[in-house]
Amino acid sequence: MSERVIPLVDQRQPALPLPAPVAADSGLLLDALGRPLRDLRISVTDRCNFRCSYCMPKEVFDAQHHFLPHAELLSFEEITRLARVFVAQGVQKIRLTGGEPLLRKNIERLVEMLATLRTPEGQLLDLTLTTNGSLLARKARALKDAGLQRITVSLDALDDAIFQRMNDVGFPVAEVLNGIEVAKAAGLAPIKVNMVVKRGLNDHEVLPMARHFHGTGIALRFIEYMDVGATNGWRMDEVLPSRELLARLQHEFQLEPLEPSAPGETAERWGHADGGGEIGLISSVTQAFCGDCNRARLSTEGRLYLCLFAHAGHDLRSLMRGGADDGRIAGTLAAIWRGRHDRYSQLRASGVAFGGEARKVEMHYIGG
């Protein structure tokens, strides 16, 4: 096995230049490949209380690591203003991410502000949040009362020793499971649980996880270990392809394919034939789904990234703090999105080499 080398580098690259604004027709933005803008993921903090090796390895993100100072973070008012512009241009779903978003002080206040937004047709947004579950038990009721509709919880193992090894801070799995139950009781639904599967580390937990959530009404999704960022030491031989994972599941469960729940759905959905819920497979390494990707990502400090595997983003914070009105911001967003041609996973799968390119942005900085 080759030695793992982790580069000790700053994770934030220089911003891309902002294009000249263009006319923005409300709700009708298409990128260069004909993909609409429908989904906005907003990272509200670059901090996390876990040190998962596939996202924020402790060797890099230690006590000496410099996270963003508070003054550089977008304020809740700035986030809401930008979100309003995005919604006017077609965004129908907003997901709050991190880092760990529940570490952001008074996050329920931001949820309350975003919950007032409406699409041009007057419809409510699909407002959701992804969390590691560590603070969920104490926050679930306040989030629901503020207007959050549903949550996704990251959980990579049921075995406590494996889970603590993966989060690398000794956090017990029982507290995450309790947080899920509290969220369920608070009415945050549907709940999804995401498991990143790394061969040789937690792939033996696939079946125990499937058994645990079968019949609970909670959708379990398995995610291929991805080559995001530059710090996780990613290797292809540590990826468990979804086809192989599905074969393991079908050895025990009778599963039937389901239709996508929405355009741009990342998960291939399978339902239990006995009515015991569903399982999703997110195969961004072995079965790229770039063709209908409709997601944009806004970083903690207001940079717009057009792909999870991007190398740099456009600085919308400087535009906003520089005095631009909403019309100019909308026109700039339209120019950025119309020029978008990102399809990293498809190109990688086709054998395109990426050697020598700039570092990809880290997952904790723009959310998964």
C-alpha positions in Angstrom: 0.0 0.0 0.0 1.4 3.4 -0.9 2.2 5.9 1.8 -0.4 8.6 2.3 0.9 12.1 1.8 -1.2 15.0 2.9 -0.3 18.5 1.6 -0.2 21.2 4.3 -1.6 24.0 2.2 -4.1 26.9 2.4 -7.4 25.7 1.2 -8.7 29.0 -0.2 -7.6 29.9 -3.7 -7.7 33.4 -5.4 -11.1 34.3 -6.7 -12.1 34.1 -10.3 -12.7 37.4 -12.1 -16.3 38.5 -12.2 -17.8 38.7 -15.7 -19.7 41.7 -17.0 -23.4 41.5 -16.0 -25.9 40.4 -18.7 -29.7 40.6 -18.8 -31.2 38.2 -16.4 -34.6 36.8 -17.3 -36.3 35.7 -14.0 -36.3 31.9 -13.5 -34.8 31.0 -16.9 -31.1 30.6 -16.4 -29.4 27.8 -18.4 -25.7 27.0 -18.4 -23.6 26.3 -21.5 -24.7 22.7 -21.5 -28.4 23.5 -21.1 -28.6 22.8 -17.4 -30.9 25.0 -15.3 -30.1 26.6 -11.9 -32.4 25.0 -9.4 -30.4 24.0 -6.3 -28.2 26.3 -4.1 -26.0 24.9 -1.3 -24.9 27.5 1.2 -21.9 26.8 3.5 -22.5 28.8 6.7 -19.2 27.9 8.4 -15.9 26.4 7.5 -15.6 24.9 11.0 -16.5 21.4 12.1 -16.3 19.5 15.4 -15.5 16.3 13.6 -12.2 15.4 11.8 -13.4 12.8 9.3 -10.4 11.6 7.2 -12.3 12.0 3.9 -13.2 15.7 4.6 -11.1 17.4 7.3 -8.2 15.1 8.3 -6.8 16.0 11.7 -3.3 16.1 10.3 -4.2 19.2 8.3 -7.0 20.8 10.3 -5.3 20.8 13.6 -5.1 23.5 16.4 -2.8 25.6 14.1 -5.2 25.7 11.2 -6.5 29.2 10.5 -10.3 29.2 9.9 -12.0 32.2 8.5 -12.4 35.1 10.9 -15.9 36.1 11.7 -15.7 39.4 9.7 -15.1 37.4 6.5 -18.2 35.3 6.9 -21.3 36.3 5.1 -23.8 37.7 7.6 -27.3 36.2 7.8 -28.6 39.4 6.0 -26.1 39.0 3.2 -26.9 35.3 2.8 -30.6 36.0 2.6 -30.0 38.8 0.1 -28.0 36.6 -2.2 -30.5 33.8 -1.7 -33.3 36.1 -2.8 -31.4 36.9 -6.0 -30.8 33.2 -6.7 -34.4 32.3 -6.1 -35.5 35.0 -8.6 -33.2 33.3 -11.1 -34.8 29.8 -10.7 -33.4 28.3 -7.5 -36.1 26.2 -5.8 -34.1 24.4 -3.2 -31.7 25.7 -0.6 -29.5 23.4 1.5 -27.5 24.8 4.4 -24.2 23.1 4.9 -20.7 23.6 6.3 -18.4 22.5 7.8 -21.0 21.7 10.5 -23.8 24.3 10.0 -25.2 23.8 13.6 -21.9 25.4 14.9 -23.0 28.7 13.4 -24.4 30.7 16.2 -28.2 31.4 16.0 -28.5 29.3 12.8 -32.2 29.0 13.4 -32.4 32.8 12.8 -31.0 32.3 9.3 -33.5 29.5 8.7 -36.3 31.8 9.8 -35.1 34.5 7.3 -34.7 32.1 4.4 -38.1 30.6 5.1 -39.8 33.9 4.1 -38.5 33.6 0.5 -40.8 32.6 -2.3 -40.2 31.6 -5.9 -41.4 33.9 -8.7 -44.5 31.7 -8.8 -45.1 32.3 -5.1 -44.1 28.8 -4.0 -42.3 27.9 -0.8 -38.6 26.8 -1.2 -37.5 23.4 -0.4 -35.4 24.4 2.7 -33.1 21.7 4.1 -29.8 21.3 6.1 -27.1 18.7 6.2 -25.5 18.0 9.6 -23.2 15.5 11.3 -25.9 15.2 14.0 -23.8 16.0 17.0 -25.9 19.0 18.0 -29.1 17.9 16.4 -30.9 16.8 19.6 -30.6 20.3 21.1 -31.3 22.2 17.9 -34.0 20.2 16.1 -37.1 21.8 17.6 -35.8 25.3 17.1 -34.9 24.6 13.5 -38.4 23.2 12.8 -40.1 26.1 14.5 -38.0 28.5 12.4 -39.2 26.9 9.1 -36.7 24.2 8.3 -38.5 21.4 6.4 -36.2 18.5 6.5 -32.6 17.4 7.3 -29.9 15.1 6.1 -27.6 13.5 8.6 -24.1 12.2 7.9 -23.5 8.8 9.6 -20.8 6.5 8.4 -21.1 3.6 10.8 -23.3 2.1 13.5 -20.4 0.3 15.2 -19.2 2.8 17.8 -15.5 2.0 17.5 -15.6 2.5 13.7 -17.7 5.6 14.0 -15.3 7.2 16.5 -12.4 6.2 14.3 -13.9 7.9 11.4 -15.0 11.1 13.1 -11.5 11.1 14.9 -12.7 13.0 17.9 -14.2 10.2 20.0 -17.8 11.3 19.4 -20.3 8.4 20.2 -22.7 7.1 17.6 -25.5 6.9 20.2 -25.7 10.7 20.4 -26.1 11.0 16.6 -28.8 8.3 16.6 -30.6 10.2 19.4 -30.4 13.4 17.4 -32.1 11.7 14.5 -34.9 10.5 16.8 -35.4 13.9 18.2 -35.5 15.5 14.8 -38.0 12.9 13.7 -40.2 13.7 16.7 -39.9 17.4 15.9 -41.4 16.8 12.5 -38.3 17.4 10.3 -39.2 15.0 7.5 -38.3 13.3 5.4 -35.0 12.5 7.0 -32.1 11.2 5.0 -29.0 9.6 6.3 -25.8 9.7 4.2 -23.0 7.2 4.6 -19.7 7.7 2.8 -18.4 4.2 2.1 -14.6 3.7 2.1 -13.4 0.2 1.2 -11.4 -1.4 4.0 -12.6 1.1 6.6 -16.4 1.0 7.0 -17.7 -1.0 4.0 -18.6 -3.9 6.4 -21.1 -1.5 7.9 -23.3 -1.3 4.8 -25.6 -4.2 5.7 -25.9 -3.2 9.4 -26.9 0.3 8.4 -29.4 -1.0 5.9 -30.9 -3.3 8.5 -31.1 -0.5 11.1 -33.0 2.0 9.0 -35.2 -0.5 7.2 -38.8 0.2 8.0 -38.0 3.5 9.9 -39.2 5.9 7.2 -35.6 7.2 7.0 -34.0 7.1 3.6 -30.4 5.7 3.7 -28.0 6.8 1.0 -24.6 5.3 0.3 -22.0 7.7 -1.2 -18.9 6.6 -3.1 -15.7 7.9 -1.4 -14.9 11.0 -3.6 -11.7 12.7 -4.7 -12.8 16.1 -3.3 -10.1 18.6 -2.3 -6.4 17.9 -1.9 -6.1 16.7 1.7 -8.0 13.4 2.0 -5.4 11.2 0.3 -8.0 9.8 -2.1 -7.2 6.6 -4.0 -9.4 4.7 -6.4 -8.8 1.4 -4.8 -10.5 2.7 -1.6 -13.7 3.4 -3.6 -16.5 0.7 -3.3 -18.4 1.0 -6.6 -22.2 1.4 -6.1 -22.8 -1.6 -8.4 -20.8 -3.8 -6.0 -22.5 -2.2 -3.0 -25.9 -2.8 -4.6 -25.1 -6.5 -5.1 -24.3 -6.8 -1.4 -27.7 -5.3 -0.5 -29.6 -7.4 -3.0 -28.2 -10.5 -1.4 -30.3 -9.7 1.7 -33.0 -7.3 0.6 -35.5 -7.4 -2.3 -35.1 -4.0 -3.9 -37.0 -2.4 -6.8 -35.8 0.6 -8.8 -37.6 3.9 -8.2 -38.0 6.9 -10.5 -35.9 10.0 -9.6 -37.7 12.2 -7.1 -36.8 15.4 -9.0 -34.8 16.6 -12.0 -31.1 16.6 -11.2 -31.5 13.9 -8.5 -28.0 12.7 -7.4 -29.1 9.4 -5.9 -30.2 6.3 -7.8 -33.2 5.3 -5.8 -34.2 1.7 -4.8 -37.3 0.8 -2.8 -37.7 -2.2 -0.4 -40.3 -4.5 -2.0 -41.9 -5.0 1.4 -42.6 -1.3 1.8 -39.8 -0.8 4.2 -38.5 2.5 2.7 -35.8 3.3 0.2 -32.1 3.2 -0.3 -30.1 5.6 -2.5 -26.8 5.2 -4.3 -24.7 8.3 -5.1 -22.1 7.2 -7.6 -20.2 10.4 -8.4 -17.0 8.4 -9.1 -18.1 5.4 -11.1 -21.4 6.7 -12.7 -21.1 10.4 -13.2 -24.3 12.4 -13.1 -23.0 15.7 -14.4 -25.3 15.7 -17.3 -28.3 17.2 -15.4 -26.4 18.8 -12.5 -28.4 21.9 -11.5 -26.5 22.8 -8.3 -24.4 25.9 -7.4 -22.5 26.3 -4.1 -22.0 29.5 -2.1 -19.0 29.3 0.2 -18.8 30.7 3.8 -17.2 33.9 2.6 -19.5 34.4 -0.4 -17.7 32.7 -3.3 -19.8 31.0 -5.9 -18.6 27.6 -7.0 -20.1 25.8 -10.0 -19.0 22.3 -9.2 -18.1 20.3 -6.1 -14.7 19.6 -7.7 -14.0 23.2 -8.7 -10.7 24.9 -8.3 -11.9 28.5 -7.7 -15.0 30.5 -7.2 -16.4 33.9 -8.1 -16.4 36.5 -5.2 -20.0 37.7 -4.8 -19.3 39.1 -1.4 -16.9 41.8 -2.8 -19.6 42.7 -5.3 -22.3 43.0 -2.7 -20.1 44.8 -0.1 -18.9 47.1 -2.9 -22.3 48.6 -3.3 -23.8 46.6 -6.2 -27.6 46.6 -6.3 -29.6 43.4 -6.7 -30.0 44.0 -10.5 -26.2 44.0 -11.0 -25.8 40.9 -8.8 -28.5 39.1 -10.8 -26.8 40.1 -14.0 -23.4 38.9 -12.8 -25.0 35.6 -11.6 -26.6 35.2 -15.0 -23.3 35.7 -16.8 -21.5 33.2 -14.5 -24.1 30.5 -14.9 -24.5 30.9 -18.6 -20.8 30.4 -19.0 -20.8 27.2 -16.9 -19.5 24.0 -18.6 -18.2 22.1 -15.5 -18.5 18.3 -15.8 -15.5 17.0 -13.9 -16.8 13.6 -13.1 -17.8 12.8 -16.6 -14.4 13.9 -17.9 -12.6 11.9 -15.3 -14.6 8.8 -16.2 -13.8 9.3 -19.9 -10.1 9.2 -19.1 -9.3 12.9 -19.3 -6.1 13.7 -17.3 -6.2 16.4 -14.7 -2.6 16.4 -13.6 -1.0 19.7 -13.1 -4.2 21.6 -12.5 -4.8 23.8 -9.5 -6.0 22.2 -6.3 -9.7 21.4 -6.0 -11.5 23.3 -3.3 -12.0 21.4 0.0 -15.4 19.9 0.8 -15.8 21.5 4.2 -15.4 25.0 2.6 -18.4 24.7 0.1 -20.4 21.8 1.5 -21.0 18.3 0.1 
